[in-house]
Amino acid sequence: MANKIFDRDTLLDLTVNVVPLFIIAFFVVAFAVFSPFGIDPLASSVQFGLLVVPFVLLAVLTYFAGKAVAGAELHGEVYLPGQAGVRGAEPLEESESESELDDEPSPSAVEGDEASTDESAAGEEKAEDN
């Protein structure tokens, strides 16, 4: 089975570029079928050029942007939304693997909890003595 270049999430990311492509395509078809300004070779060629050139450039840009986004998701670190620029944020894969390990408390974590409880109890006794 062939690998997909664009998965569902990548296509959702590229929707911002696909919508203008549909709008430009609509106007190309509309001006080709109805020609509201008449047919003048120079004016019509400029009119279609102003629609077709951005359409082609945007289609190429969308394709390469999709490849870049899909490649970054496969090979780069993935963070939770809004966390990529936060100092000390950990990638998503590391967070998931640590959460699986956190289900069972380690002996050192239990000892650390007991030590903090003992310290807080000692602090309360001193406060009562004063």
Secondary structure, DSSP 8 states (H G I E B T S, - for coil): ----SS-HHHHHHTHHHHHHHHHHHHHHHHHHHH-TT---HHHHHHHHHHHHHHHHHHHHHHHHHHHHHHHHHHHS----TT-TTSTT---HHHHHHHHHHTTS--HHHHHHHHHHHHHHHHHHHHHHH-
